[in-house]
Amino acid sequence: MKVFLLILAVIEAVVIIALVVSRTKNQKQLKMIMEYAKCISQKDLNVADLPVNGDQNLTTLAGYLNRIKKNVVSFIDPAGENLTVLSDVVEGTPAKRLKIAFFSKLDNYFWYNIKSGVDYAQKVLSDKDVDVVYFPYVTMIDEHQFPGDVQRCIDEQFDAIIFPGFLRGADDLLQKAIEQGIEVFTYNCDCDPSVHRACCYAPNESEAGVLAAKELQKLVGENGNIAVMLGEPIVSINIERYESFSNYIHSHCKGIKIVNTFEVYNRPEETYEKIVNCLKKYPDIKAIYNTTGMQLQLAQAIVDTGNEGKIKAVVFDHNDQIFDYIKKGVIGAAISFEPFNQGYEPIILMYNHLVTGQPFEASRITCKSNIVTEENVDNFV
């Protein structure tokens, strides 16, 4: 069975690469795509490496290859003309072999896409004098290892630490690392200001909230009641997404009223029940805005309460199941921020910085947004 799937994957890879090549005129970008294709054929087609973690994750070779295919296709836009712009590696040789630590969650599709970016960065740097060490956290319990892993980076004299800014418990150690000459770089969201990191590569979350508000306005129209599903307030992303969204609604959508805001945590069953209770208490709402994960619980609750086609959800992140709910008309819009780039760019930017000694272009670099709706979802499926 595995051999059969692998043969199918090779055939599919040839078709996909041919598609990309036929739509690409820029030779430098074409070389980048071909190198990425080589990377996935060598590194990702390994059955032993398949992650297994819940129903949203990839548990078969076919599923894993499908993700790889989509990462290759994601280099082109739906029109097939413009490619994602990735940073180049600078020329030059570091004074010593470098060690860069990259920390990441690895519990759903979004973080697997980030891992693809890390994999590609490792491939691009494979002939350079650098080791990129990947630290994946599959569960929330695993995240408790973060302080110990940071201490390891200090003890082993890493040159740089890259981590998503929401990881907690190691602020003092991170500042200690900085004071000992280790560069610290955040991505996805920023860290506590007490950590004087060198740079942050992340979405503009205030802009994200406004984008969500505009998409919801299109779905609801001029008038209607809505609800907000707020993720853990301790996570700054959720607050920024909520405040910018609500400010836009209050300022530009006078006929739209937020009648209920309820907090949810990383507990799927509890979250589902809270959504169902909201829908029962406020049967006239037209949409729910979600600042966090649990998108599938939200969509399923809408369906299970008989509100399919009546209530639309506006969510963040992209995966196949979210796209299915968009096609069914349950999710009205899904916003994402180039997770592949969030894995690739911080590593390459940090390597270039360490080699050249040149400062980062800014203390905060914003990654692009991508919105999928019923109108364009077929381009992503």
N, C-alpha and C positions, 0 to 999 in steps of 0.2 A: 504493500500500500504506500509506504513512504517513497519507494522508487517511482511509482506511478505519479504521485503528487509532485515529486521533484522534476520529472519529465515535463509535466504540465507547466510547472513554474518556469522552466527554462524557455519553453515555447512562448509563454506569456511575456517573459522578460524581453525576448527578441522583438515581439510586437510592440511593447511599450517603448523600448529604446528606439525602434524604427520611427514610432510616432513622434517622439521628442526630437530626434535628429531631423525629421522632415520639416519640423516647425522652427528649427533653430538656425539662424544665419550667423550669429556671432561665434567665431571659432573658439575663443577663450571660454565662453559659457558652455559650448559643446564639449570641450575637454573636461570641464568640471562635471558635467552630467555623466560622461563616460567613466570618469574616475569614481563617481559615486556608485554607478552600476557595478563596477569592479569590486568596490568595497562591500556591497551587500552580497555579491555572489561569493566572496571569500569568507566573510565574517558572519553574516546573518543566516546562511543556510546550514544551520547546525542544530539538529534536533535536540541535542543535549542542552542547548541554551534556551529552549522554549520556556517562557515564564508561565507559571500557573498560579493564578490568584483571583478567583471569583469570576462571576459571569460576564463582567465587562472586559476581561482580559483575554489574552490570546493563548489558547491552549492546544492548538493544532498547527501543524506545519502549513496547511493551507491558509489559515488565518494569519499566521505570521508573514507569509509571502504576500498576502493581500495588502498588509500594512506597508511592506517594502515597496510594492508596486505603486501604492498611492503616494509614498514619499518621493518616488521618481517623478510621477506625474505632477506633483505639487510644485515642481520647479517651473512649470508653465502656468500661465493664467488660463481661465476658461476659453479665451479667444485663441490661446496657443501662441501668443506673440511675445509676451514679456516674462522674463525669468526672474526668480527671486535673486536678489543681489547678496552675495556672500563676500565677506572680507578675504582678501588675499593674504598669504603668508609672506612676510618680509624676507628679503635676502639677508644673509649674515649668519654668523655662528655665535652662540652664547659662550661666555667665558668658561662655563662648566655645564655639565649635564643638568638640565632643569627638571624639577618635579612639581607638577600642578595637580592639586586635589580638586575633584568635581563632585559635589554632594547633590543628591537628588532623591525625591520620592520616586517610587516605582510601583504604584498601586492602581493605575488606570491608563486608558488609551493616551491621554494627554502626556503623561510622563514617559510612556514608551516612545512617543514621537520626539520628546526631548532627548531620550537615549539615542535615537537614530542620529540626531545632530551631533551628539558626543562621539558616536561611532565614526561618523564621517570626519570629524575634526581629528580623531586619532589616526585615521587613514591618511589624511592630508599631511599630518606631522610625523608619519611613520619613518621617514628618512631623516628626521631632524634629531638633534641631541636633546630630547625631552621625553619624559614619561608623564602621561596623563592617567592618574589613578581615579577610577570611578567608584564612588561610595553610594550604592542604592539602598533606600529604606523602603521596604515592601509594606510594613505595617506601622501603626502609630507607636507600638512598643519599640520597633527598630529605631525610631527617631530619638529614643532616649540614649542611644549610643553616640549621638552627635557630639556632646562635650568630650567624651573619651576619644573620639576620632580626631577632633581638633587638637587635643593634646598630643596624639600620635603624630600629627603633622608638625607640631612644634618640636617634638623630640627627634623626629627623623629629618628635621631641617628642610621641609618643603619650601619651595620658592613662592608658591601662591595657593590660596584657598578660594574656591568659587562655590557659592552656596545660595539656595533660595532664601531670601531674607526673612521668611516667616519661621524658619527653624529656630527654636528657642533653647535657652539653657547654657549657652556658651559665649555670651557677650563678653564677659571678663577675659575668657581665654582667647577670643578673637582679637580683643584689643591688645592682649599680651603678645599674640603672634605678630601683630602690626608693629609693636614696639621692638620686636626682635628682627624686624626687616622682612617679614613675610607679607606679600601683597594680598589684600582681601578684596574680592569682587563679588557683588550680589547680582542675582538675576531673578526674574519672575516678579519679585517685589523687593522693596528695600528693607534693610535691617533697622534696628534701633539706632537712633542718632549717636548713642554713646560709643558705637563702633565706628571708627573713622575709616571706613572702607575707601578704596581708591576710586571705584566706579560702580555703577549699577546699570544693568541692561534689563529693562522691564517695560511693560505697557504703561501708558498714561491712564491710570485707573479713573481719574476724573473724566477724561475724554470717553472712557469706556461706559461710564454711567450715562453720559449724554447720548452716546450712540444708542444705548439700550432704550432710553426715553423716546428718542425719535422713531425707533422701530416700533415701539409699543404704541405710539401715537398713530402711526400708519394703520395698525391693526385695530385699534379701538375707535378711531375717529375723533370727533370733536368733544364727545361727551361719554361718560361712563365711569363706573367704579372699578378700582383695581386693588390688588393686594401685593404685598412685598414679602418675599421669603429671604430673610437676612441671615447670612452665615455668621459664624462666631465673631462677635464684636471685637475680640482680642486680636483678630487678624485684620490688619490695617486695610487690606484690599477690600474687604467687605464694607467697611465704613466709607471708604472713598467712593466705591461704586454706588452705595446707597445715597450718600449725601448729594453727589452730583446729579444722580437720577432724580431724587425728590425735588431738588432745587430747580431743575429744568421743568419738571411737571408743574410745580407751583407757579413758575414764572411765565411759561409759554403755553400751558395747556389748562386754561381756567376751568374747562368743563370736565376735566378728568380728576377724580378724587381718590386718594389713597385711603381706603376704609379700614385696612388691617395690615399691620406689620408684625410678623412672628419670626422668632429666632429658631434656627435649626443647627444641629451639630452633626458630627460625622457618625450618626447612628441611623441607618437606613429605615428600619421598621418604625422607630419613633418619629422620624421625619415624615414618612408616609402618613401616619396617623394624624399628625399636625396639619398636613395639607388637606386631608379629607375633612377634618373638623372645620377648617377655614371655609372650605367649599360648601359645607352644610350650613354654617352660620351666615355666610354671605352669598346666597345663591344667585345674586344679580351681578356679580363681578364679571367683567369681560376679559380680564387678563391678570396673570401673575408674573411679576418680575423676580427673578432669582439671582442673587449676587454670588452664589457659591456653587458647590457640586450638588449631588443628589438630583440631577436633571431627570433621570429615568424614573425616580420615585414621584417626582412632580408630574411628569407626563402620564404615568400609569394611574395616578390618583385622579387626574382629569378624566381619563377613559373610564375608570371603574365607577365613578360617580355619575356617569351618563352625560358628561359635559364635552365630549368630543365634538368639535365643530362649533361649540358655543364659547368656550374659554380658551384663549391662546396663552402660551408660555413664552417668555423671553429669557434666554439662558446664556451661559458662557460655555465655551469649549465645544469641540467637534469630535464626533465618532460615528460609527455606522448606525448605532441605535438611535442617536439623536437625529441623524439624517432620516431614518425611517419615520420617526415621529413628525418630522417636518413635512414629509411627503403625505402623511395622514392628516395634516392640518392641525395637529395638537400643539406642537411647538411652532410658533410663528417666526422666530428669528433666533439664531445661535451665533454668538460672537466669539472669535478666537484670535490669538495673537502669536502666530507663527511659532509654534512650539519647537519645530526643527531648528529654527534660527536661535532660539533660546538655549539650545544645547551646543550649537556650533560656535556662535559669535563670541561668547565670553572666553572660550578657550583660545581661539585664534587671536582675539584682541589682547588677551593677557600674554600669550607667547610673544607677540610682536612688541609689546611694551617691555617685557623682560630682556628681549634681544637688543632693542634699539635704545632703551632708556628714555624714549620719548613719552610724554604724558598722553593720557587718553584724550580723545577729541573733546570730551565733556565729562563732567562728573556723573551725569545721567544720560543714557542713550535710550531712546524710545523705540520699541519694536512696533511693527505695523499691525493694524487690525484687519480682520477678515470676517465678513458677515454672510451667513448662509440663510436664505429664505426659500419659500416655495418656488419663487421665480428662478432661482439659480441652483437649487439643490442637485439637479441631475448632473451638473458639471462636477460634483464632488463625490457622487456615489460610484 
